Amino acid sequence: MTDVLESRTQGTAEARFRAAKAASGALATATTAQKNRGLEAIADALLARSAEVIAANADDLAAAEQNGLSAGLIDRLTLDERRVAALADAVLAIARLADPIGDVVRGSTLQNGLQLTQVRVPFGVVGAIYEARPNVTVDITAIALKSGNAVVLRGGTAAQHSNAALVAVIQDALASVGLPADAVQTIDEFGREGAAALMRARGLVDLLVPRGSAGLITSVVEESTVPVIETGAGVVHVFLDESADVEMATSIVLNAKTQRVAVCNAAETLLVHASAAERLLPPVLEALRAAGVTLHADDATRALVPDLVPATEDDWAAEYYSMDLAVAVVDDLDAAMAHIATWSTHHTESIVTESLRNAERFLAEVDSAVVMVNASTRFTDGGEFGFGAEVGISTQKLHARGPMGLAELTSTKWLVRGTGQVRG
């Protein structure tokens, strides 16, 4: 293991990219035990210095209130003792996971005797651009380190104090166990210019993951010269089929919408089969309204349940991040899937049904990263899937799709072992 790099604070964004690139070499060859010691040190430091992190977070929260951030964004921004302890637990959970580096994907021996082996290797330097989510600072860092990657973080102005405190804790923890502190960099202080530089850092940064609003993700995808994995935007649907059990439907929809609203796997649109609308809509919508949800409904829904907000076309495309839900009655399963195909961001969709045939059709025909039967959309999560924390929920089809854990932050290379063979 190389010595800890002396300089943690470089003068420019590019200098930090280069420092991360240099540090990535040490991480790529670190043993699982060395990486786990680093993660354990980070978890211990988060707990030991939680007061420092929470005090920095208080500065961000004060600015957020002054700047009029929504309640959902402020919830995502907030750190307290319980949430910091949960971050430490998540880091330890990642330390306990199997290390993917060196795993054999496939291999063979050719007729000429050459032995081929495809193995998992780190990307090198992973960049992340995200908004008002200090938990992401820790989650992405921990997954990157365990998978042998350095990381460059652009966490946004709203969380700048929180992120700076977290990165300082992480860098000190890595240095304490002989890992390079420069493996974790933040460029928040460079603002939008730093984000633009990160998107143009091809050759220094190997992969870029944006997390946040649809606008942020689109901007990164369109402007970046660094390869990007799209994540996050979640216009998520729950469809109540004609055979749906009313108690199950109510429980799933309530959880999907209200358990935590400011997350990408929260439900945004409820679709109900026309033949079951009279049976299902009144009790389900009554429960939602009792929980404080504002319902934006089409004409067929408002004919059954009056005094709802009339839905507009904008509601079908809305990712509310709030206690709002769009509701529509659809003719049948085909109409539900057509609505989803039109308006979904290909994140998560769920059907509530007693029909095995309809369940299997929904699973097979809906084109989203995660498709569910009789379950809350809130389960689309790296932790819930057993991956520890997650880098994000990938909504594209290249390399990674759905919750991104350790394996999704690896590439592969081919190892060829010969005994003097030459090609004729």
N, C-alpha and C positions, 0 to 999 in steps of 0.2 A: 504493500500500500504506500502510495506517495505521501509526502508530508502535506500537512494542511497548508493551503495557499495563504500567504500572509495578508493579502489585500482583499477585503470583502466589499469595499465600496469603490467602484470604478467611476471614472469621471463622465463617461458617456454611456448611452444605451448599448452602442456597438461594443464597447469595452466589456460590458457585462455579458453580452452574448459570447464574446471570445473567452471570457473567464469560465463561463458555464461549459463551453466546448472543451476547454482544457481539463476541467474537472470531470467531464463525462468519461474520459479515458480511464480514470481511476475507478469510477463506479462500474464500468463495464467488466472489469476484471476482479471486482470485489467478491469475496465469498458470500454465501448466504448468511453465515454467522456474522460477518462484519456488517452486512446491511441490516440484519436484525438488531445488532447492538446499537446501530444508529437510530433505528426506529424506537427502540426501547428508551434510549436517551431523550428522544424528542418527547415521548409520552410523559416521562418523568419531569422534564423541564416545563411542559405545559401546565402540569399540576402545581409545580413549585412556583411558577411565575404567573399564575392565573390572575392575581391581583393587578399585575402590570398590564396584562392583555386586556382585562376588563376596563381598566382606567383609560387605555387608549381607545377602546371601543366606545366609551362614554363620550369622548370628543366627537367621534363620528356620528353618534346618535343625536347629539346636540345640534350638529350641523344639518343632519337629516330633517329634524323637526323644523329648523329655521328655513330650510329650503323646500318644505312642503312635500317631502316624499310620502308616498302612499303607505297605508298601514301594512300592506303586504310586504313592501320593500323594507320597511323598518323592522318587521319581524325577521326577515332573512338576514338583516344586518346585525341584529342583536346577539351579543354574547354575554352570558352570565356564568356563574360557577358550574351550574348543571351542564350547560352546553360546552364549556371548555373541557369538563371532565368527560363528556361524551366524545369530544374530538380525541382526547388522549386514549380512550377505549378503542376508538376506530383505528388509531395508529397501531395499537397493540394487536388488534384483530388482523391487520395486514401483516404484521410481523409473524403471526402464526400460520399464515397461508403458505402453500407450497411455492417455492421460487420457480418461475417459468424458464429462467435463463438456462440454456443448455439442454432443455427438453428436446427429444428427438421427435420431429414431426413425421418423417418417413425416411426410409433408406433402402438401399438395394446394393447387390453386387453384380456388376455387368459381366458379360461373357468374357471380356478381356481381363477380368480380375480387379478392375477398379472398384473400390468401395465408396459408395455415395451415402452421405448422411445430411439431411436437412435439419438444422437445429435453430431454436429460438435465440435471438440476440436482442439487445436493447436498440431502440432507435438512435439514441445519442443524447440530443437535447430536445425536450418537449416544451413548447410554449403554450401558455394558456391566457386567454382574454375573457374576463368575466366581470359581472356587475354586482356590487353590494352583497357579496357572499364570502365573508371571511372564513367560513367553514371549508370552502373550496380551496383556499390557500393551503390548508393542512391536508385535506383529502388527496388533492392532486400531487402534492409534494410526496406524501407517503407512498402512493402507488408508483410514482415515478422512481423514487429511490429503491423500492423493493424490486422493481423491474430493471434496475441498473441504469436509469436515465437521470441526467441533470434536468433542471426545470427553470424556465424563465416565466415569471408571473406578472401579468398586468391586471390588477384586481379592481381598478376604477377609483375615481376620486372619492366616492361616497364611503369607501372602506379603507382609505389610505392609511389612517393612523392604526387601525386594527391590523392591517396586513403588514405594516412596517414592524409592529411589535411581534407578530407571529413569526415573521421571517428572521428577526433577531434571535428569538428563542430557538428556532430551528437551526440556524447557523452555529450558534454557540453549542448546541447539543451535538451536532455533527463533529465540530472541532474537538469536543471533549473525548471522542472515541477514535480520533485519528482519521476521520473521513473529511474530504475537502468541503469546507464551508461554502466555497464558491459554486458548489453544485446546485445551490438554491439562490436564485436572483429575483429581485423585484425591480420593476421599472416604473412603478406608479408615479414617482416624482417627476418623470419626464412627460407626463400627461398624454395627450393625444399624439404628440410627436413621437413619444416612446412606443405607443401602440402601432403607429404607422411604420416605425423602424422595425418592430418585431415582425410585422407582416411582410417586410421586404428582406428579412434576414436569411434568405435561402443560402445554404452552404454553411451557415452557423447554427441555425435552428432546423431540425429535421422534420418536425411535425407540429402543427398548430391546432389547438382545440378551443373553439369559442363556446362559452356558456352564458346564456342570458336571453334577452328578447329576440324575437324574430328579426328585428331590424339590425341588431348587433351581429347576429349570425350571418345574415345576408351580406352585410357590409364586409365582414372578414372574408367570406367565401369569394366575393367579387373582387376584392382589392389585394388579396394575399398572393405573393409568389411562392410562399412556403406551402407545402401540401397541407390541406385542411380536412379535418373530420367534422362534419356538421353535427351539432348536438342540440337538444333542449327544447326547441319550440314545440309546445304541446297543446294543440287543439284536439283534446281527447274526448272520445265518445263512449257513452254507455247506451246499449240498445236493449230495451225490454221486449222480448219476443212475445208472441201471443200466448205461449204456455208458461210464462214466467210466474213463479210463486210470489205473491204480493209481499210476504214478510222478507224473503230473500232479496227481492228487488229493492225494497225500502232500505234495508240494511246496507246493501252494496252501494246504492246511489248516495245515501247520506255519507258514508265513509269516503267514497271517491270524491265528493264535492267538498266536504266540510272538515275532514280530519286535519288537513293543512292546505290552505288555499293558494299560498304563494309559491307553489312548486309546479314543475312541468308535468307531473303525472296526475294532477288533480283534474277531475272531469270538468269539461266546459260545455258540453252539449248532451242532452238526454233525448233519445229517440224512442218512441213507443209505437208498437204495432197497432194499427187502427182497430182491429177486432178485439184488442184487450185494453184499449184506451179508457173506456168507461169504467172498467174494473180496476185498473192500476193507477191511473193518473190522480184521482182525488186523494187516496191515502198517501201516495208517494210525495205529491206536491205539498200536501198538508204538513208532512214531516219536515220537508225542506224549508217551508216558510216558518215553521216553529223554530227551526234552527237559525233563522235569520237570513236565509238565502233569498235574494231578489230574482224572480223568475221572468225571463224574456221569452214569451210564448207565441207560437203561430196561432192562426185563427181557429184551427180545429181544437187546439188545447184550451184556448180561452172560451170556447163554446161549452166545454165541460167544467172548467174551473175559472170563474170570472175574476175580475180585478187583478189580472196579471199585466205586466208591461208588454205592449205589442212588440214582437220581435221584428227587426229589420235584417236585411241581408248582411250587414256588418256583424250582427250577433253570431252568425254561423261561422265567421272567420275569427271570432274573438278569443284570445287567451286572456281571460279576465284578471287573473291573479287576485281575485276578490270573491266575496260571497255573492256571486252572480252566476246564473246558469241559463243557457238557452234550451228551450224545449220545443220539440216538434213531434207531430203524429205523422207516421209514414204508413204507406199502404201495406207493406209486407217486408220480408227479409231482403228481397232484391232492392227495394226502394231504400231501405236502411243502408245497405252496402253502397248504393249509388250516392247517397248523401255523404257518406264517409269518404268515398273516393274523390268527391268534389271539394270537400272542405277540410279534410284531415291534413295534419302535418306529418303523418306517418309515424307517430310516436307510439301511442297505446290505444287500443279499442277493446271493449268488453261487451259480450252478449250475456244476458240473463235468460235462460231457457231450460225447459225440461225435455226438449227435442234433441236427441242425439244427432239426427240428420242435420238439423239446422245448426247445431253447434259445430259439427265437422265442416259444413259448408263455410261458415263464418271463419273458422280457423284457416281453411285452405284458400279462401278467395279474398280476404281483406289484406291489403298490402301495407302493413305497418310493421315497425320493428318488434313490437310485442302485441300479440292478440290473445285475448283471454276468454274463458267461459266461466260464468258464475263466480267471479272474483272481482274485488275492487281494483281499479287501475292504480291505486296507491302502492301496489306491490311491485311496480316497475321501478326497481331500485337495486343498485349494486349490493348494498348490505342485505336486503331481503332475499336476493338471489344467491347469497353465500359468497360474494366476491369481496367482502370487506367493504370499504368505501368505494366510490366510483369516480372516474374522470368525468363522466357525463353519460347521457343517454344518446347514443348515435342514431340519427334518423336517416342516414344515407346507407348505401349498399356496398361501398367499397371497403374492404379490409375488416371493418368492425360495424356491427349493427346491434342496437339495444344497449343495455348497461355495459359500460366499458370498465373492465377490471385489469388485472395484471397482464394477462395474455394479450389484451388489445393494445398494450403499450410496447409490444415487441414486434420486430420484423424477423426474418429468417436469413440464414446464409447456408450455402452448401459447402460441406467439407468433403474433399476428394482425396482418398488415400491410395497411392499406387505403389508399384514395385519396379518402376522403370518403363511403364507402357508409353508408347508413342503412337500417334494416329497415322494410319496408313492412307 
